Amino acid sequence: MQSPRSNYTLASIIAALLTFSRVMLGLCLILLTLVFLATATGLVNGESKGIMVKMPVTVQLTGPVAQTASSNPARLVDLHGSVLFPARTGTFLSVHLLTGILAICFLLWGVTQLRALFHSIRQGNVFIPDNVTRIRRIGWMVIVGEFIRAALGIWWSYYSSTNFKADGVQFITEIDVNGTPILCGLVILVVAQVFREGVRLIDEQSLTI
């Protein structure tokens, strides 16, 4: 008789996490869409409600910084932080809410692809054309997502630099692409090619039989 504990496998845990992530992303999408509609139609005034928009930025210190006595000539560069802006009703708030909605849709699509892939593998259907397509989509999603993040970073820094002034602080508006996600995306695309070759070999074996 199979023990109930055997049901709590790693596969079951991953499947549960993917399902939970999909549900939470769906709820966030619904909530953000309702807020977007409420602000766009004037039912809710973001600024009067005290809503704040948080923008991640990268800055450099242009002024002098006090340093304790040390023989190491170190200095602070590329400091990462966030700037909070009041959520003014209008284009400002609508654009950021719409950006959040699109980002959640992007993540939800990726989680759906990963969940379908994992479900197919659990069913024993590993080397099938659908899985090749799903893995390839996930790989491109990781790569494209990094470029989207970098583009948003430029916009956030540009907006902050034109609407927030502080002595000794300079916002960096240069493109900052992280190579690690791109490398991971390329590795996933290679895995997709491996799965494609597996599908081809299985098809050839089925034809010879």
Secondary structure as GFF3:
##gff-version 3
##sequence-region A 1 209
A	DSSP	three_ten_helix	4	7	.	.	.	ID=ss1
A	DSSP	alpha_helix	10	40	.	.	.	ID=ss2
A	DSSP	beta_strand	52	61	.	.	.	ID=ss3
A	DSSP	beta_strand	79	86	.	.	.	ID=ss4
A	DSSP	alpha_helix	91	122	.	.	.	ID=ss5
A	DSSP	alpha_helix	129	163	.	.	.	ID=ss6
A	DSSP	beta_strand	169	171	.	.	.	ID=ss7
A	DSSP	alpha_helix	179	208	.	.	.	ID=ss8
###
